[in-house]
Amino acid sequence: MPMVQVSQNHTAVFSLDNKAPVELFMDFPCPAPLREFYLPDIGELQKVPEVDKTDKFLAGLRASIQDIHRTVQDERLKQRLLNKNRERGKNAINFSERNYVL
C-alpha cells in the first residue's frame, strides 16, 4: 500500500494543472518517476541523469534526426529530378573536359 500512495503523491495530475500533489501541498520538487533502472549487462542499478541534461541531450538528438531527414529529402529530390530527366530523354553527363571517352 505505501508504494501505491507514493506513486499517487508523485504523479502529475491533470486536475492540478499537471503538477503532483507533493509539489502543490508540500512545496517539494517532484522527483523523477524513475530514479534508477536496472541494466542486465552490468547487473547493477544505474541512476537516471537529471532533467536538464536529458533535455539538452534530447534537443541535440532531435536536431541530428532533423538533419538526417533533411539530407534524405534532398537526395530523394535529386534522384526524382534525375529520373524525370531520363524519362524525357535527357542523359546526365558524368564526364568533363580532359576525360578520355571511348
C-alpha positions in Angstrom: 0.0 0.0 0.0 2.7 2.6 0.7 4.1 2.1 -2.8 0.7 3.0 -4.3 0.5 6.1 -2.1 3.9 7.3 -3.1 3.1 6.7 -6.7 -0.1 8.7 -6.4 1.5 11.6 -4.5 4.4 11.9 -7.0 2.4 11.6 -10.2 1.3 14.7 -12.1 -2.4 15.1 -12.3 -4.4 17.0 -15.0 -6.8 18.5 -12.4 -3.9 20.0 -10.5 -2.6 21.8 -13.7 -0.2 18.9 -14.5 1.5 19.0 -11.1 2.0 16.4 -8.5 0.2 16.7 -5.1 3.6 16.7 -3.3 4.6 19.8 -5.4 1.5 21.8 -4.5 0.7 20.8 -1.0 4.1 20.3 0.5 6.2 22.6 -1.8 8.7 19.8 -2.5 10.2 19.3 -6.0 8.6 16.4 -7.8 11.2 13.7 -8.2 11.6 11.8 -11.5 9.2 8.8 -11.6 12.2 6.6 -12.5 15.2 7.4 -10.4 17.1 4.2 -11.1 16.9 1.5 -13.6 18.4 -2.0 -13.9 21.0 -2.8 -16.6 21.2 -6.5 -17.1 24.6 -6.3 -18.8 26.2 -4.7 -15.8 23.9 -6.3 -13.2 23.6 -3.0 -11.3 21.1 -0.2 -10.8 22.0 3.0 -12.8 20.9 6.4 -11.9 18.8 8.4 -14.4 20.5 11.7 -15.4 19.0 14.9 -14.3 16.2 16.6 -16.3 18.4 19.4 -17.6 21.0 17.0 -19.0 18.2 14.9 -20.5 16.5 17.9 -22.2 19.8 19.0 -23.7 20.5 15.5 -25.0 17.0 15.2 -26.5 17.3 18.6 -28.2 20.6 17.5 -29.8 19.1 14.2 -30.8 16.1 15.9 -32.4 18.4 18.3 -34.3 20.5 15.4 -35.5 17.4 13.4 -36.7 16.1 16.5 -38.5 19.5 16.9 -40.3 19.4 13.3 -41.4 15.8 13.7 -42.5 16.7 16.8 -44.5 19.6 15.1 -46.2 17.4 12.2 -47.2 14.8 14.5 -48.6 17.4 16.4 -50.6 18.8 13.1 -52.0 15.3 11.9 -52.8 14.5 15.1 -54.7 17.8 14.9 -56.6 17.0 11.3 -57.6 13.5 12.2 -58.6 14.8 15.0 -60.9 17.3 12.7 -62.4 14.6 10.1 -63.1 12.4 12.8 -64.7 15.2 13.9 -67.0 15.9 10.3 -68.0 12.2 9.8 -68.9 12.4 12.9 -71.2 15.4 11.6 -73.0 17.9 13.8 -71.3 21.0 11.9 -70.3 23.1 13.1 -67.4 26.7 13.7 -68.5 29.1 12.4 -65.9 32.4 13.4 -67.6 34.2 16.7 -68.1 37.0 18.1 -70.3 40.2 16.2 -70.5 38.5 12.9 -69.6 39.2 10.0 -72.0 36.0 8.9 -73.8 36.0 5.8 -75.9 
